[in-house]
Amino acid sequence: MPELIEGSAGTTKGPRTAPAPGRRGQMSLLGGTLLVDSTESSLVAGLFPLIRDSLGVSLGALGTLTAASKIVGVVTGPLWVMAAQRFSRTSVLVVATGLWGVWGIAAGFAQTFGQLLVLYTILAAGYAAAHPLINEIIGDLFGGASRGRAVGAVYGAVALAAAVLAPLTGQLARVDDGWRWGLWGIGAFNVLLGLALWRRLRDPGHGAAERQLADLDPAARERAPLTWARAVALLRIRSLALLLVSRLLSGHLLISTFGIVYLVDVYGFRTETASVVLLPQGLGYFAGTVVGGWAADRAVRRSPRHGLVALLQGAQFAFAVVAFLGTQIGYGSIVPFAVFFGLMGLAQGANPPVNRPMVMAVVPPELRAAAFAIYLNIFEAIAWAVFGLGAGLLGDRIGLRPVFLWVLVILMIVNGLFLTTLHHTFGADVARVQRELDLRREGAARG
């Protein structure tokens, strides 16, 4: 990954933060951890037609798998964050997102849907640690002026690797019980990745990239330990609360789970043919993270109060337009669908390098993992569960086409309009965090 120029927006006090040594290697490890989680999910979604035939289940079973894997994170995500406070973020990542891959191997041996559901849910319980802790560590490696590019680099690299792997895993449809081989392979790789995390990952510590705290001793940067009361108090941050509601309206989450099944059931493509769209979708997502990261950091400099909000709104509206063209019109060939899935990936990929830095900007460093646990493990899980279960059940009754129209098009327009509320709160919440960090530095200087 390219080395990024450091800096932190919003304050002029304190020294300029120097790039932490070895950041490129650290980011590669973090990206690899997210890749395994992403590949596991896309494997089950992409090869679900095979799972459906092998285990004799209906379309609703995919929604059940998706919902269960997300709902379990509501409980385990915050618990992993608490464990990281007591032990270390590195040790939790080694166990929960690395060695935990043994459950993926076990899931490959499932003989009934009940067994697959239980084992896949246990696997997801460990993966729930990845996103809150990794996003928090990125915030400690990079300052505010370069976080968009940092997040874009990580998520972009994950998307690019996933785009290469997706067509390969899709070809497992040609192999007897190919979905089992996929789970075995990814689970084994996950265990090896856990060993690499144990040997190579170095935690920079909370607040290491903040101008006001960077030159302080790590112990001096730490605040009171995370408690449930402090975590719940995060909901009083207005911008974070609005971002949480927006997460519930993020209908584009559905395309990752039901996209392949949609092309198979609605337009009659074979599974291996439909899987072709995963490559352009992944490449589009990669491009979205790169462009979105660059645009996010530029927006922070040009309009700290409104730039990121406007970018986030634009991504929602763009996705709605492309989703209509890519799901509601039949083209008779997989090629036009591949193009529009690529454009949907582009619009979707622009979200992480914008919304993750927004969360980092309005939350103190030591509470960011808790904020991301609420944002990703709880509210995103609720959205996944509602969309997954709803699409599965309604898809069996009325078909997936009208479901995709309402969720991917209409709801995304509503989401873009709702985000207008952030223009009134975001700037003030960023300024509040910067004032708190300034006070911490002054307190440390007084001894």
N, C-alpha and C positions, 0 to 999 in steps of 0.2 A: 504494500500500500504506500502511496506517496506520503512523504513527511509534510506536515501541515504547519503553517505559520501561526505561532501562538499569540494570544492576546485575549483580553477580557473586556467586554463592553460594559458600560454603565458606570464606571468609576475611574477616577484618575489617581486615587490614593493607593499607596503600597507599591512595591517593586513590580516591574514587568516580569511575568513568569517565564522562566526558561523552559524549553522543551524537555520533558522527562526523558532520560536515556532509555533506549530500547523500546520506544513506543510502537514502532512498526511491528516488532515481534509480538508485543503484547496484544496489539489490535488483531493480528493474524490468529492468535489463539482464541480471542474472544469471538471473532468472526466464525472460526471453525465450530465453536460451540453452538452458535446460532444456526449454522448450516445444518447440523445434525438434526436439530429440532424441526427446522423447516422441511428437510428432506423426508423425515419420518411422517410428517403430516401430509405432505404432497403425495407420498407413496400410497398411503391408505386411500386418499381421495382419488388419485389417478387410476389405481387398480381396483377400485371398489366394484366395478362390474364383475371382476374375477372373484372377489370375496363373496359377492352376492350369489354367484353361481355355485361356488365351492361350499358355502355354508347354508345355502337355501334361505336367504333373508330378503326383505323388501327394501325399497329405496329409503324408507324411514330409518333403517338400521344405520345408514351413513350419518344421518342427523343425530342419532343416539350416540354413536361413537364420538362425533365432533363435540356434542354438548357435554358428554361425560368427561372428555379429556380437558375441556375448558373449565367446567364446574369444579373439578377437583383442585384446580389451581387457585380457586377462590380461598380455599383453606390452606393449602400447602405453600402457596406463594408468600404470603405474609409470615408463615412459620419459618421458611428458609431465610427470609430477611432478618428475623429475630435471631436465628441461629448464627447468621453471619456477624451480627453484632457481638454475640457471646464468644464465638470462636474466631473465624476469619472468613472474608469473602472468598479467598482462594480455596480453603478447605471445603467450603460448602459447594463451590462450583465443581471441584474434583469429584466429590461424592454424588451430588444431585444431578449434574449434567454430563458426567463422564462415566464413572463406574456403574451408574444406574442403567446403562445400556443393556445390562444382562436381562432386564425385563423385556426389552425389545426382542432379544433372542428367544426368550420364553414365549412371547406372543406369536412368533412364527410357528410354534408347535401346536397352537390352539386347534382343537377339533370341533368346537361348537362356537356359535356366536357369543354365548355367555362367557366362555373362557377367554375369547379374544377381547371382549368388552372389559373384563376384570383386569387382564394383564396390560392392555393398552392404557387403561385408566391409571394403573400403578406407574407405568412408564411416564405418563404425562404429569403425574404428581411430582416426579423429580425434575422434569424439564421446566416446571413452573418457576424454578429458581433462576433460570437463565436471564430472562429479559430484565427484571428489576435490578439485579446485581450488575449485569454487564452494562446497562445504560448508566448506572451510577458510576461505575469505574471509568467509562468514557468521559463523563463529566468531571472526573478528577484528573484525567490525563490531558484534557484540552480546555482552554478558556472559552468564554462566551463568544468571542469574535471568530472562532474556528470550529465551534461544535457542530455547525451544520455540515461542514465538509467532513468532519470526523465521523459523525453518524452516517452520512451518505457513503463514506468509504467502506465502513463496516457492512452496512446493509446492502450496499451495491455489490461488494465482493461476494456476499452470501447469495444474492440474487443471480450473479453471473455464474457462480459455481452450480447453483441449483438449476439454472437454465441448461447447463451442459449435462447435468445428471438426469434431468427430467425425461428427455426422450429415451435415454438409456434404460431408466427404470420402467418407462412405458413399454419398452420392448420385452419386458418380463412377461407381458401378456401372451407372448408366443411360447412360453415355457409352462409345463405342467406345474401347478402350484407356485407360479412365479412370485406371487405376493409374499409367500413364505420366505423365499430366497432373499427377497428385498429386505424383509425385517431382520433376518439373520445377519446379512451383510452390514446393514446400518448399525445394528446393535453391537457387532464386533468392533466396527470402526469407532463407535462411541467410547467403548472401554479403552481403546488405545489412546483416544484423545484425552481421556481422564488422566492417564499416566503422563501425557505431555503437559497438561495443566499443572500437575503436581510438581514436575521438574522445572518448568519454565516460567509460569505466571508469577509476576511480582506486583503486589498491590501497592499503588502509590499513596494510599491513605486518603481520608476524607478532606476535601478542600485543597488538595495539592495544586490545583490549577487556578485558584482564586488569587487575584492580585494582592488582596489584603492578608492572605494566610500563607501564601506559597513559601515564604522564607522562614516561617515559624516551625518549631519542633513539632513533629506529628502529634505528640501528646497534647501540645498546647492548642492544636486545631480541633481536637475532639471536644464535643459538647456532652451534655447529659445523655445517658444511654436511651435508646429508642424504647418507648413504652406504648402500650395500646392507646393511652390517653393522647400522647403526642401524635400518634398516627391518625387518630380520629380527628384531631384538631386541624389536620391538613385540609379537611373539607371546608374549613372556614376561609381558605384562600379562594377568592372569587374566580380568578382566572382558571385555577385548577378545577374547580367545581364545574365551570362551563365546558372545559375540555372533556371532563368525564361524561357530561350529558351528550356532547358531540360524539363521543366514542360509542354511545348506545345507538346513535343514528348512522353509524358507519356501515352502510349496506354493502360496500365493496368487499367486505370480509367474505361474503357469500361466494364470490367467484372462485376463490382458492379451493373451496370444498366441493362445490357442485358444478364447476365449469366443465369438466370432462364428462360427467354424467349427463349434463345438460345437452352437450353436443351428441351424445350417444342416443339419448331418449327422445329429444325433440327433433333432431335433424337426421338421425339414423346412421351416423358414422360408426365405424368399428372402433373399439377402444384404442387400438394401436394407431389408428388414423387420427382420432381426436386428440391423442396425446401429443401430436405434432405441435399443437398450439402452445404447449408449455414452454418450448424454446423461445419463440418470439415474446411470449408473455414475460418470461424471465429476463430476456435481454431488454425489454421495455422497462421493466422494473429497475434493472440496473441503471439504465440511462436516466430514469426518473430520480433515483437517489443521487446520482452525480450532479445532474442539472439542479435538482432541488437543494442539494447541499451548497452548491456555489451560490444559488439565488438567495438562500436563507442567510448566509453570512453577509452577502451584499445588502440584503434588506435590513439586517441589524444595524449596519453602519449608516445607511441612508435614512431609515425611518424606524428608530428603535421602538416606538409606540405602536405603529400600524403595519410595518412591513411584513413581519411573519404572519400576522393575522390575515392580511390580504392574500398572501401566497397560499395559505391553508384553504381559504375560501375558493380560490381559483382552481385548486386541485379537485375539490368536490364537484364543482360545476363541470369541469372538463371531463371527469369520469362519467358523469351522468349522460352527457352527450354521446360519448364514444360507446358506452354500454348499450344505449338504445340502438345504435347502428350495428353493434357487434352481437346482439342477442335477439333482437326482435325481427330481423329480416333474414330470410333464407336465401342463400347464394348458390346452393348446389355443389359447391366445391369447398374444400377445407382452406384454400388459400386466402379468400377474403376474411374468413374467421380468424386465421392466424394473424393477419394484419391488425384487425381490430382488437384482438386479445393482446397484441403487442402494445397498442395504444392505451388499452386499459391498464396494462402493467406500468406504462410510463406515468399515467396520472396517479396510480396507486403508489408507485415508488417515490413520488415527490412528498408523500406524507411524513415518513419517519424523520428525515433531516430537518423538517420544520416543527412538527409537534413535540419531538423529544427535547430539542433545545428549549422550547417554550416551557416545558415542565421543569427543566433544569434551572431556568432563569427565575422562576417564581417560588422556588423551594430552597431552603438552606441546604448546604452540601450533605450533612449527616442524615437528612430526612429524605433524600432523593430516592433511595431504594424503596422506602416505604411508599412514597408517592407513585413510583412506577409499579409497585405491587398493586396498589389501588387502581391505577390507570389501566394496566395491562392484564393483571391476574384476576381482578375482580370485575371491573366494568367491561373490559373487552371480552372476558369470559361470559358475562351475562349476554352481551351482544351475540357472540358466537352461539351460545346455547339457544337463544331465541330464534336467530336466523336459521341455525342448523336444524333444530327440531321443527320449527315452523315450515321451513322449505321442504323438509322430508315428508311431513304429514300432509301439507297442502299440495305438494307435488304429486303424491299418490292419489289425491282426490280431484284436483282441478288441473293438474299439469304444471310443469316448471315454468312455462313461458310467461303466464301472468304473474307468477311469483317473482321472476326476475325483473319484470317491468316495474313492479311496485317497489321492490327492494333496491335494485341497482340503479334505477333511474329517478323515480319520484322521491324516494326517501333521501337520496343523495342531494337532490336540489333543496329539499327541506333543510338538510344538514348545512349546506353552504349558506343559506339564509340565516340560520340560527347563529352561526359563527360571527355574525355582525356584532353580537353582544360583546365579544372580546375586545373590540376597539375601545370600549369604555373602561376596561379594567386592567388590561395587560400592562400598560406602561406604569401604572401606579404600583402594581404588585412587584414588578422588576425593581423599581426604585426602593421599595420597602426592604427587599432582600439585600440590596447594596448598602443601605444604611445600617442594617444589622451587622454586616461583615465589617464595615468601617468601625463600628463600635467595638467589635471583637478585637480588631487590630489595636485600637487605642487602649483597650483594657490590657492586652498582652504587653504593650509598650510600657505601661505603668507598672507592670510586674504584679 
